[in-house]
């Protein structure tokens, strides 16, 4: 599809996956990980994408311009394990064309 972009997701075992990400479905990164089954069921997106659990925490490895973190995302990351400077919640990163080539790594399971 013309509306798809390529995103690289490194799973929790260190395996790199280049996936097609639709930009016309209002999906977020957490939903993309679930759609491609890149994390065991029940270990990612536990709160359903409400920025309330940090199970979808990932490390952004490229310099893409992302939306600012919301107060909810900041608060959740403040309580999460394995947080790094480049940590974001996958449920808060919506897929849009400018994310072509984005590379992320899933944080270890808390």
N, C-alpha and C positions, 0 to 999 in steps of 0.2 A: 504494500500500500504506500501511496505517496505521503501519507500523513505519519508514517512510522519513522522513528529515529533509532539509532543504535546506542545502547547504553551497556557498559561493562559492569557486571556485578560480581564481586569476589565473595564466594560463600564462606561460611564459618570454618570450612575445612581448607580454605586457601585456593579453591578451584575457581578459575576465572570463567565467566559466562558472558558472551556477547549476545544480547537479546534485542529483539525488535520491540520497541515501545511505541504504542499508538499515542499520537498527540491530540486525537479528536474524540477521546472517550472520557476526559476529565479524570484520568487515573492518577494515582500517586505512586511513589517508588515502592512503598510497602505492598500495595496491591499487585504491582508488577512482580515482586519477589514471590508473592503467594501464587500468582498465575503461572509462573514458571517452576513452582515447587522447588525453590532454591534454599528453603529452610524447612525442617520437619514441621508438619502440621501442628498447630498449637504452641509454636515457639516464636511466632512473629505476628504482630498485629492483634495481640490478645484483646486489647480494648476496642478493636474495630476501627482504629484510625482516629481516635479522639484526642491524641496527645496526652494519654493518661497512664501509660505503662512503660514506655521506653523499650519495649521488646523489638521494635523496628529500628533501633539506633544503628546508624551506619557512619562510616568515616568517608567524607568527600575527598577524593584523591586528585581532582582536577580543579582548575581555577574558574569554574563556571560561575556566572553571576546568579546567585540564588536569592529568593526573597528573604528579608530579615526574619529572624526568629521571633515568633510571637511570645508573649509573656508566659503562656501555657507551656510552650516548647522549652523555653529557658528554665522554667520551674521543674519540669520533668527531667531535663538533663542534669539539673543540680542535684537530683536524688538518685540518678542512675549510676551503675557500675561501669568501669572501663571507659569513662568519658575522656575524650581528647579534644584539643582545640578545634579540630575539624569535624567534630561530632554533630550530627543532625538526626532528627527523627524522620524516617522514610515516609511516614504518613503525612508529613508536612511539606514534602517536595513533590509538587504536581508536575506531571510530564508535559512539557511544551517544546516546540521546535528548537529553541535556543539551547536545549540540553543535549543536543547531538554530541556524541563522544564522551558524555559524562562517565566517570569511573568512580565507583563506590565499593567499599568493603563493609560487609556486615560485621557489626561488633559482636564479641563473644556473647553467648547466652548468659544472662544474669542468673 
